[in-house]
Amino acid sequence: MAARFVPAVEETCVQLVALPGLGSVRHFRQESLQGVRMIPVTGFEHYLLFYTALPTTVKVLRILHAARDFPTIFR
């Protein structure tokens, strides 16, 4: 799995740099997390990539399994 996972994350990131609005906006209470987006990793739909869109790139914050309690993790 690891041999396929890293390239899948890289592919997802390339897609996000080209189209940073692809992911869905998540609504967190913390002001510092406003604008955070989430998208499944290509080919690994149970793994979610959380990111923010910057002017020329994206900043990956976390990659978590979908079963995790991500609102609590981001507190």
ZADO-1210 file (C-alpha; in nm, 4 decimals, padded with zeros to 6 digits):
<atoms>
<atom x="00.0000" y="00.0000" z="00.0000" code="MET" pos="1"/>
<atom x="00.2751" y="00.2519" z="00.0898" code="ALA" pos="2"/>
<atom x="00.4336" y="00.2145" z="-00.2516" code="ALA" pos="3"/>
<atom x="00.1061" y="00.3300" z="-00.4101" code="ARG" pos="4"/>
<atom x="-00.0019" y="00.5764" z="-00.1401" code="PHE" pos="5"/>
<atom x="00.2781" y="00.8334" z="-00.1704" code="VAL" pos="6"/>
<atom x="00.2395" y="00.8686" z="-00.5503" code="PRO" pos="7"/>
<atom x="-00.1383" y="00.8976" z="-00.4996" code="ALA" pos="8"/>
<atom x="-00.0881" y="01.1822" z="-00.2507" code="VAL" pos="9"/>
<atom x="00.1510" y="01.3522" z="-00.4925" code="GLU" pos="10"/>
<atom x="-00.1026" y="01.3153" z="-00.7757" code="GLU" pos="11"/>
<atom x="-00.3757" y="01.4641" z="-00.5566" code="THR" pos="12"/>
<atom x="-00.1501" y="01.7588" z="-00.4723" code="CYS" pos="13"/>
<atom x="-00.0730" y="01.8221" z="-00.8396" code="VAL" pos="14"/>
<atom x="-00.4474" y="01.8301" z="-00.9090" code="GLN" pos="15"/>
<atom x="-00.5011" y="02.0741" z="-00.6222" code="LEU" pos="16"/>
<atom x="-00.2301" y="02.3124" z="-00.7401" code="VAL" pos="17"/>
<atom x="-00.4019" y="02.3227" z="-01.0808" code="ALA" pos="18"/>
<atom x="-00.7541" y="02.3485" z="-00.9344" code="LEU" pos="19"/>
<atom x="-00.7356" y="02.4518" z="-00.5666" code="PRO" pos="20"/>
<atom x="-01.1136" y="02.4770" z="-00.5382" code="GLY" pos="21"/>
<atom x="-01.1636" y="02.1027" z="-00.5963" code="LEU" pos="22"/>
<atom x="-01.1959" y="02.0126" z="-00.2303" code="GLY" pos="23"/>
<atom x="-01.4967" y="02.0885" z="-00.0165" code="SER" pos="24"/>
<atom x="-01.4710" y="02.3649" z="00.2420" code="VAL" pos="25"/>
<atom x="-01.4792" y="02.2390" z="00.6005" code="ARG" pos="26"/>
<atom x="-01.6321" y="02.4563" z="00.8683" code="HIS" pos="27"/>
<atom x="-01.4250" y="02.4627" z="01.1842" code="PHE" pos="28"/>
<atom x="-01.4898" y="02.6909" z="01.4796" code="ARG" pos="29"/>
<atom x="-01.1308" y="02.8105" z="01.5066" code="GLN" pos="30"/>
<atom x="-01.0688" y="03.1219" z="01.3030" code="GLU" pos="31"/>
<atom x="-00.7230" y="02.9937" z="01.2077" code="SER" pos="32"/>
<atom x="-00.8882" y="02.7012" z="01.0266" code="LEU" pos="33"/>
<atom x="-01.1287" y="02.9057" z="00.8167" code="GLN" pos="34"/>
<atom x="-01.0894" y="02.8173" z="00.4491" code="GLY" pos="35"/>
<atom x="-00.9545" y="02.4681" z="00.5118" code="VAL" pos="36"/>
<atom x="-01.0634" y="02.2298" z="00.2392" code="ARG" pos="37"/>
<atom x="-01.0797" y="01.8520" z="00.2231" code="MET" pos="38"/>
<atom x="-01.0458" y="01.6071" z="-00.0652" code="ILE" pos="39"/>
<atom x="-01.0047" y="01.2280" z="-00.0784" code="PRO" pos="40"/>
<atom x="-00.6626" y="01.1037" z="-00.1859" code="VAL" pos="41"/>
<atom x="-00.6854" y="00.9782" z="-00.5444" code="THR" pos="42"/>
<atom x="-00.7373" y="00.6015" z="-00.5360" code="GLY" pos="43"/>
<atom x="-00.7588" y="00.5972" z="-00.1536" code="PHE" pos="44"/>
<atom x="-01.1028" y="00.7437" z="-00.0901" code="GLU" pos="45"/>
<atom x="-01.0899" y="00.6566" z="00.2798" code="HIS" pos="46"/>
<atom x="-00.7946" y="00.8913" z="00.3270" code="TYR" pos="47"/>
<atom x="-00.8736" y="01.2614" z="00.3383" code="LEU" pos="48"/>
<atom x="-00.6267" y="01.5368" z="00.2568" code="LEU" pos="49"/>
<atom x="-00.6884" y="01.8646" z="00.4408" code="PHE" pos="50"/>
<atom x="-00.5336" y="02.1734" z="00.2838" code="TYR" pos="51"/>
<atom x="-00.5483" y="02.5470" z="00.2397" code="THR" pos="52"/>
<atom x="-00.5162" y="02.7172" z="-00.0968" code="ALA" pos="53"/>
<atom x="-00.2390" y="02.9766" z="-00.1174" code="LEU" pos="54"/>
<atom x="-00.1848" y="03.2225" z="-00.4050" code="PRO" pos="55"/>
<atom x="00.0538" y="02.9952" z="-00.5993" code="THR" pos="56"/>
<atom x="00.0302" y="02.6572" z="-00.4264" code="THR" pos="57"/>
<atom x="-00.1542" y="02.4571" z="-00.1624" code="VAL" pos="58"/>
<atom x="-00.0480" y="02.3857" z="00.1948" code="LYS" pos="59"/>
<atom x="-00.1260" y="02.0324" z="00.3106" code="VAL" pos="60"/>
<atom x="-00.2243" y="02.0364" z="00.6768" code="LEU" pos="61"/>
<atom x="-00.3048" y="01.6710" z="00.7428" code="ARG" pos="62"/>
<atom x="-00.3924" y="01.3431" z="00.5795" code="ILE" pos="63"/>
<atom x="-00.6300" y="01.1376" z="00.7916" code="LEU" pos="64"/>
<atom x="-00.8326" y="00.8205" z="00.7575" code="HIS" pos="65"/>
<atom x="-01.2005" y="00.9059" z="00.7117" code="ALA" pos="66"/>
<atom x="-01.2947" y="00.7084" z="01.0242" code="ALA" pos="67"/>
<atom x="-01.0930" y="00.9455" z="01.2434" code="ARG" pos="68"/>
<atom x="-01.2701" y="01.2190" z="01.4386" code="ASP" pos="69"/>
<atom x="-01.1102" y="01.5037" z="01.2452" code="PHE" pos="70"/>
<atom x="-01.3027" y="01.7902" z="01.4132" code="PRO" pos="71"/>
<atom x="-01.1477" y="01.6822" z="01.7429" code="THR" pos="72"/>
<atom x="-00.8034" y="01.6367" z="01.5872" code="ILE" pos="73"/>
<atom x="-00.8089" y="01.9905" z="01.4487" code="PHE" pos="74"/>
<atom x="-00.8935" y="02.1454" z="01.7878" code="ARG" pos="75"/>
</atoms>
